[in-house]
Amino acid sequence: MHGDCPRATYSGLFNDGKPSSLHPLREAASINHRPTAASASESAVTSALPSRASRLAAALAQLAIACLYRVPGFTRRVASCPVCGGKPDRLEFNAQYSPLDRCGECGHVYSRKTPKDLILHLMYRDLEYWRSDKVHQGISRIEYGPQWKEFLDARIGSLKSAGALMDVPERYFEIGCSEGILLRELANLGHEALGCECNRPTAEAGMKKLGVDIRIGLFENIPLPRAHYDVVASFHTIEHMPDLKSTFAKIADILKPDGLALVEVPTGPEEYANSDHVHFFSVGSLKRLMENHFEQGEVIGNQYMSAGGVTIGSLYGIGRHPIASPGVSVECGSTGGGLKCTASGTCSSPQTMPSATAISTQPCQTTPKSPT
Ligand SMILES: [Zn+2]
């Protein structure tokens, strides 16, 4: 669930502060993409530049998103830190769609408004998103081939460095798997690999061209078996996800008790211009997030200083031994943590529901709102 990031990030093997790869490897693992009738055709993927029609469609979508952010009901207000619950101590940045606040306790920077479904649909709607993300990396075709080598070397290197890639067959789940090239590589190595992707055109193209299995939709809404996976991985995706608490409760829920999570996020103030990101992690806030949900939480920096003296790069969060969530807060009539309240405004919200991965068809609680 991410979009036209204005610069490439570096991703790959963990190191001690220098970019591990001299080539930008910005990942396109999108979460909340949806199809539209006007989705770019697959042939658009192979073109070096977006068509005039694509550019116009993107500009119109951006304008619509900006308008919707100003209309009540299309976003959610975030009053406290999504990592630690602390209060904001200052306005950090006025981003394109929403102000960004900084948490006074853990330093996490987050969007004051997070998008609901319609905005997410507009943000992540077509295959052009994939194309624009991969073209920086010299990748113009989804088909398995040499163009993926450097990208996959970085991904596989990250998994190995985190201790997440074993010689014995394991079960992997990737959140925001985009076209699914990593799933294909893991399967080639003898593992069982499944991913989710909400950009339907991208997921469908990947399933067709790579022969991988991708669940289309939002991670939080996809039924998955509990305590099933050895590894849950996500590269440049969680910074797009509005509800970190529900997301990580579900990650912990689907992992085996000795399972491992690996997430990579971009970092650095220049990321503030990325209008589809709603989280901007520091080492401290990512570590706190991992420690909230895992017995062992660790953060490894892949940061470096640019020629202009700006810290850029990415952070890897590693969590080992998931902690069972005490519950997931779900707004009435909404979804979260794999649960769905079907009461549609008849109960006081939000409610804390037991952590589970199957979507519940039950109302989120039994006490109806008083008639007004
Ligand atoms: Zn905080």
Residues whose N, C-alpha, C, O or C-beta is under 5 A from the ligand:
A	BS01	ZN	C81 V83 C84 G85 G86 C103 E105 C106 G107 H108
